[in-house]
């Protein structure tokens, strides 16, 4: 498999990603923004903002005197987020194509948000430490990540079918999976945030179930990192799709259990 360019991959999958917004990304995004306790006039960094599931409610909470900088590697994702902001006449949103592990804004932020994005960082610890450096002392971090057992058996079934075509399948996103595993319980997530110098850490276990028809199930594959596991040959990829959806059935209840953490920078 060739080296993966996350930005390009999510450009290709932006429309599929957005199909899950009403049932998954938006509800969980609203929950994350609520945990951040954003107030009027605050400056917010939305790291890995995608199509705006957290950007939009954060901008609404911050009000016209506040500001939200949304950063993502995918220009197509950002175009969808900008469309939403423009529709709602939110002039306090600025969207940027960029790497969250390198971004520095003009002055410190009051809040940093990270929705299902921190585990994509190649060096999660160093990237997270850089994000922390963007916060003012006493500033708040709010992040979401998958809880232990989330996305299964959906993911396991998909990998099994991919492995029939290419035995090395798991190498494609092993790094992000290992990172997510490091954060997958309240205890692990709390310890990791403490190692970054945070205090007053709160972790909320947020159960989630999303009903997937076959088209939505395949949109989840193509709009997420799972697309990296598909074989490159179109015929082989089509065989994976057909067999996977047959095993999943006409309606599948996706386990979308999520951990939402909030913490203060010391």
LINRAPE-V469372 format. One record per residue. N is the residue number from 1. SS is DSSP state (~ for helix, > for strand, _ for the rest). PHI is phi in whole degrees, -180 to 180 (* if undefined). NEAR is the number of other ideal C-beta (glycine too) atoms within 12 Angstrom. Layout:
# LINRAPE-V469372
N	SS	PHI	NEAR
N	SS	PHI	NEAR
This chain:
# LINRAPE-V469372
1	_	*	21
2	_	-71	10
3	_	-58	12
4	_	-91	24
5	_	-102	15
6	~	-59	32
7	~	-61	25
8	~	-64	20
9	~	-62	32
10	~	-79	37
11	~	-59	26
12	~	-64	23
13	_	-103	32
14	~	-60	33
15	~	-65	20
16	~	-67	29
17	~	-55	36
18	~	-66	32
19	~	-64	28
20	_	-91	37
21	~	-59	32
22	~	-62	18
23	~	-98	25
24	~	-130	39
25	~	-65	42
26	~	-67	28
27	~	-60	27
28	~	-71	39
29	~	-65	44
30	~	-62	30
31	~	-66	31
32	~	-66	46
33	~	-64	39
34	~	-62	23
35	~	-66	34
36	~	-75	41
37	_	54	25
38	_	-68	37
39	_	-121	18
40	_	-58	19
41	_	87	17
42	_	-80	31
43	>	-101	33
44	>	-129	48
45	>	-109	50
46	>	-103	54
47	>	-89	47
48	_	74	48
49	_	-76	48
50	_	58	50
51	_	-93	42
52	_	99	43
53	_	-62	39
54	_	-103	50
55	~	-59	49
56	~	-66	39
57	~	-64	35
58	~	-63	48
59	~	-65	42
60	~	-68	27
61	~	-67	34
62	~	-73	35
63	_	75	21
64	_	-63	16
65	_	-87	14
66	_	-91	27
67	>	-153	32
68	>	-124	44
69	>	-97	39
70	>	-101	47
71	>	-120	42
72	>	-157	41
73	_	-79	32
74	_	-98	38
75	~	-65	23
76	~	-69	28
77	~	-60	43
78	~	-65	33
79	~	-63	24
80	~	-68	35
81	~	-64	44
82	~	-65	29
83	~	-60	21
84	~	-66	32
85	~	-62	29
86	~	-68	17
87	~	-60	13
88	_	-93	18
89	_	55	13
90	_	-88	29
91	_	-92	17
92	_	-100	29
93	>	-112	36
94	>	-127	28
95	>	-111	35
96	>	-138	30
97	>	-78	27
98	_	-175	25
99	_	-96	25
100	_	-67	44
101	_	-78	29
102	_	-126	21
103	_	-69	30
104	_	-138	21
105	_	-89	31
106	_	-87	13
107	_	86	14
108	_	-73	24
109	>	-96	38
110	>	-80	35
111	>	-141	45
112	>	-117	51
113	>	-109	56
114	>	-146	51
115	>	-102	49
116	_	50	40
117	_	-128	45
118	~	-61	42
119	~	-77	38
120	~	-81	38
121	_	-67	32
122	_	-57	23
123	_	-115	19
124	~	-62	31
125	~	-67	22
126	~	-67	18
127	~	-64	31
128	~	-67	40
129	~	-61	25
130	~	-66	27
131	~	-60	42
132	~	-59	35
133	~	-65	26
134	_	-82	36
135	>	-91	37
136	>	-71	23
137	>	-56	17
138	>	84	17
139	>	-70	35
140	>	-116	41
141	>	-110	47
142	>	-133	48
143	>	-138	50
144	>	-123	47
145	>	-151	44
146	>	-74	41
147	_	-76	32
148	_	-56	22
149	_	90	23
150	_	-65	34
151	_	71	38
152	_	-110	22
153	_	-84	19
154	~	-49	33
155	~	-66	32
156	~	-61	22
157	~	-63	26
158	~	-65	40
159	~	-63	32
160	~	-59	22
161	~	-72	31
162	~	-64	34
163	~	-65	23
164	~	-63	22
165	~	-97	28
166	_	-148	23
167	_	-61	14
168	_	-89	15
169	~	-53	28
170	~	-69	24
171	~	-66	21
172	~	-60	29
173	~	-132	31
174	~	-59	21
175	~	-61	24
176	~	-68	34
177	~	-64	29
178	~	-63	19
179	~	-62	30
180	~	-62	35
181	~	-63	24
182	~	-67	27
183	_	-117	40
184	_	-85	29
185	_	-129	23
186	~	-56	24
187	~	-67	19
188	~	-64	25
189	~	-66	39
190	~	-62	23
191	~	-63	19
192	~	-66	34
193	~	-66	38
194	~	-62	19
195	~	-66	19
196	_	-91	33
197	_	93	23
198	>	-90	33
199	>	-134	19
200	>	50	20
201	>	-81	31
202	>	-126	24
203	>	-123	31
204	>	-108	27
205	>	-80	24
206	>	-117	27
207	_	-68	20
208	_	-149	29
209	>	-134	20
210	>	-124	31
211	>	-81	22
212	>	-115	29
213	_	-79	21
214	~	-53	21
215	~	-62	20
216	~	-70	30
217	~	-61	36
218	~	-73	31
219	~	-63	31
220	~	-65	37
221	~	-62	38
222	~	-76	31
223	_	-100	34
224	_	-136	40
225	~	-64	33
226	~	-62	36
227	~	-61	33
228	~	-65	37
229	~	-86	38
230	_	-67	37
231	_	-64	25
232	_	-73	18
233	_	-71	12
234	~	-56	12
235	~	-65	13
236	~	-68	21
237	~	-63	27
238	~	-67	17
239	~	-65	20
240	~	-60	34
241	~	-58	29
242	~	-63	18
243	~	-70	20
244	~	-64	36
245	~	-66	28
246	~	-65	17
247	~	-69	22
248	~	-72	31
249	_	93	17
250	_	-72	15
251	_	-148	16
252	>	-124	31
253	>	-94	23
254	>	-78	34
255	>	-79	24
256	_	-112	34
257	_	-58	28
258	>	-134	39
259	>	-105	43
260	>	-118	39
261	>	-115	44
262	>	-132	34
263	>	-160	38
264	>	-107	28
265	>	-77	30
266	_	-69	19
